[in-house]
Every structure is written in structure tokens, then in C-alpha cells.
Amino acid sequence: MGLPEALRITIFVSGGLALVAVVLYAVRVEAELHVSFHQDARGRTLAFGFETMGWRRELRFPVPRALALGRVAAGRAFERIAATTLEASGKPSTAPGGERGGGRRRPGGLVRPPRNPALAGLWQAARAVGPAAEVTYYLTKKAHWRRLSWTTTVGLGDAASTGVAAGALWATKGIVRALARAELDLAPGQPEFRVDADFAASGIETSLAGIGALRVGHIMLALAWLALAWLRRPHSDHSGRRRAWPNTRFKAS
């Protein structure tokens, strides 16, 4: 006795969708990221660059604007860290998303806490800033880095100060190199870190560049988690007061 036609169609479609999902999860997408900072007598500039599958985007703006954005992010991070501290101490939080704020808590973390104590603070900071920072941390760990380089050129006007600054930068990069090799999926010979001392100049220029490949499945998971976190975050009404996302369950009429 054969299977009903509707059941056969359902099995065929389900199998096809499962195969497409497996293939998409396994496919890797390569992207190139570039972040640079330049300071000289004319001012300070911060630049971002991103390229994937032929699409390229570059952003460049003076540092005062970047500092303003950083203050906003730091304020949000402090607000969330304070709320977490109050919750751990057993006191109700008045910050948005706390018990008195009327909002809902953000969904569970996308990334497990790192075992390395040196990275625990970075992980907590990423969770405190917001879902986008945690997604960035997650994708950074899931990516396979074919190339990861950090180049810095420093010059402070005199040889002694420039030499001390270059030595301090080498020590810092040595620690970062060890952490990167322990936590990231790196190609052989990576990362590439370099410090150049320019004794004739006065300024600093640093550039962080990476070429990494991500599975489409990891990207889809990160986007879905980010959308869920956004839907469950507190929203503002017309009066400026924050409210939780309205309940979307329907009641039987």
C-alpha cells in the first residue's frame, strides 16, 4: 500500500528544505575588515572598511564624533552593569529592563563565558554594551581568520619617548597575540603584529585588518538572535516613557 500523495509531497518538500539548510550552514562567506586610526598635527581620523562578495563599504570621520559615540556606548554599558550589580545583590533595578522599569530582560547570552580569565571582562563588557556587541563577539569567535594583522607606527617627537612607547606597544601586542591564538580560529602563521618607531615624526597611526570566513548558518543564527533581542527590548511610547514590547498572543473571541 503506497503512501498518500499529500504525505509524499510533504516528505519530499521537508527533505529538500533540510538539504538546503544543511548546505547553507556549511557554506562559508569570506569578508575583509579594516579599522584604522591616524593622528597628526592636522587632527585625528578613524576609518572603517568592510568588503564581502564584491560589496564594499568605507566610513571615515574625525575622532570627536567617534568619542561622542563612545560616550553613548559607555553610558549604556554603565547602565546595564549597574542593573546587573543591583540584581545580583538582591535589590530591584530601576534601569530600563529591570523589575521597576517594566521592561523584559534580554534573552539569554549568545556566547558562553570564556574560560580564560583575561577575556572574562571583555565578554562582560560586550554583553553590557548591548546585543550588537555580543553578536560581534560571537561572529569573531566563529570565524576562520585567514589573515589577521595589526600594524602600528608611533612617533612622539624625541627618540627616548618614542622608544619607550614602542616597547610598551610591543608588550601589549604580545599579550593580545597570545590571547588571539588561544581563543580564535587562526590560519598558520597568524596573527601578524608589527610596531614601527618613527623617530622623525610626531603622531601615531594604527591599522587592524582581517580576512575571515564565516558559515552562513552562524550568520543566520546571529541575525535571528539579534532580532529576538530587539523585539524583547524595552520600547518608548509617545510620552517618552519606556515600555515593554506588547504581548502578541491573541485571545479567543
N, C-alpha and C positions, 0 to 999 in steps of 0.2 A: 504494500500500500504506500503510494507516494505521498510526499508532504503537500499540503495545500499551497497554491500558487502565492498567496499573500505571505505565508511563512517563508517560502523560498526567497521571495523578493526581499523580505526583511533581513534574512540571514546574509544575502548577497550584499545588500547595502551596508549592513553593520560590519561585515568583513572588509569591505572596501574602505570604509571610514577608519577602521582600526589600522589598516595597512598604511593609509595616508598619514595618520597620526604618528605611527612608528617612523616612517620615512622623514617626516618633518622634524621629529625630535632628534633624529640622527644627523640631519643636515647642519653643517657649520657655516656661519656667516662671518666673514673677515671684515674687520673695521680698523681704521687708523685714527688714533687720538693724539693731539698735540696741545700742550699747555706751556706757555712761555711768559716770563716776566722780565721787563727791561727797565733799568733805572739809570739815568744820566743827568747831566745839568739841565736838560730841557724838560724833565719830568719822569713820571713812571707810567708804564703801559703794561696791561695784562691782556693776553690774547689766547683764544681757544680755537681749535680746529678739529673737525671731525669729518671723516670720509668713509663711505661704505657703498659698495656696488655702484660705483660711478657717481654717487651723490656726495657733494662736498659742501660744507658749511663752515664759515670762519667768522668769529666775533672778536672785535678789538675795541677796548675802551680804556680811558685813563683810570688810574688806581683809586682816586677819590670816590668814583661811583662803585668800584668793587668793594671799598671799605664800607660804604653805606649798605650794600647788600650783605656784607659780612656781619654788620651790626644787627641787621634784622634777623639773620640766621642765628646769631649768638643769643639774641633775646628770646627767640623761640626755644632754643636749646635750654637756656636757663629756666624758662617757664616749665618745660617738661621735666627737667631734672628736679626742680623744686617739688613738682607734683608727685614724682616718683618717691622722693625722700619722705614727704609727708605721708604717703600711702604706706611706706614701709614702717614708719613709726606708729602707725595706727590712727593717725589724725586725718579727718576728712580734708580733701583738697578743694580749694576754691578756684583752681585754674580750670580753663575750658577742658571738658572731658572728664573732670573729677566728679565726685558724688554731688557736690553742691552746684557744680556748673551745669548740671542737667544733661551733659553730653554722654556719649558712649565711649568706652575705652577702645583704643585702636586694636585691630586684630593682632593675633599672636605674631611673634617675630618671624621674619622670612629666613634669617640666618641664625644658626646655632652659635652660642658664645664661643669664641676662640679659646683653645686650651692654653695658648701662650699668654702668660700674664701681661706681657708688654703690649699686647694687642687688645686686652680687655677694655682699656679706656677708649681706644678708637672705636670699638664695637658699640660701647655705651653711648659715645658721642654721636655715632651715626643714627642710633635709634632715637636719641633725644632730639636731633635736628628735625627729623620727620621721615615719612615713608620713602620719599625720593632718595634721600641719602642712604637709607638701608638697602634700597634696590640697587643703587650704585655699588655699594659694598658687596652685595650678593653677586652681581654680574662680574665684578673684578675678580672674585674668587673662583667663579665658574669658568672664566675664560682661559684659553690656552694662549699664552703670550709668546709669540714667535720672536718678537723684539721688544725690549723694554730698556730705554736709555734715559739717563738724567745727567745733563751737562750743565756746569756752572762756571762762569767766568767772573772773577772778582778782582777789583782794584780799588784801594782806599786812599790813593794819593801818595803814600810813602811805603817803602819796602817792608819795614817792620810790621806795621799793621796789616798789610796785605798778606804777609807770610803767616801771621797768627790766624787770620780769618780763613785762609786756605786750609790750614791744618785742622781747624775746628770743623770746617765743612767736610773734610775727608773722614774725620772721626764719626760725624753724624751719618754720612752716607755709608760708612762701613756697617753701622747698626741697622740702617734701613735695608741694606743689601742682604744681611743675614736673615732679617725678618721676611723679606720678599722670597728668598729661596726656601724658607720653611713653610710659608703659607700659600704661595701662588704656584700655578702650573706653568712653569717656565721652560722654554726650549734650552738645549745645552748651550752653555756659554753666556747665558743671561742671568741677571741684568747687566747692562753696561753703564757704569757710573764714571764720571770724569770731573775733575776740578782743575781749572786753569787759572793761574795767578798772572794778572796783567799789572805789572809794576809801574807802567807809564800812564795808566788811565785811572779815572775816578768814577766808579759806578759798578753795577752788578747786573748780570744777565744770566738767567737760569731757564732751562728748557727741559720739559719732560715729554717724551714721545713714546708711544707704544703701538704695536701692531698685534692685535689679538683676534682669536676666533671664538665665537660663541655658538652653542647649539640653539637652533630655533626653539626647541622645547623649553630651554631655560629662559629665553626672552619672553615667550608666551606666558610662562608661569609668573615671571616678574611683573609683566603688564597686568595680568589678572589680579595678582595680589595688590598692586598699586591701585587698581580701580576699586577693589573691595575696601581698601583703606580709605580712599577718598569718599566712597559712599557712606562709610560709617563715621566719618569725622563730623565734628560739630559744625553747623552752618549758621549763618546770620540771617535774621529776618529783617524786615524793613525798618524796625526800630533800632537796629544796631546790636540787639542782644543776640547772643549765640543760642542756637537750639540744636537738638539732635536731629539727625535725618529722620523724616517722618516714617512711621511704620507703614510698610507697603502691603501688609496682609489684608485680604478682603474678608469681610464678614458676610455670612449668608443672609440674604434679604428675606 
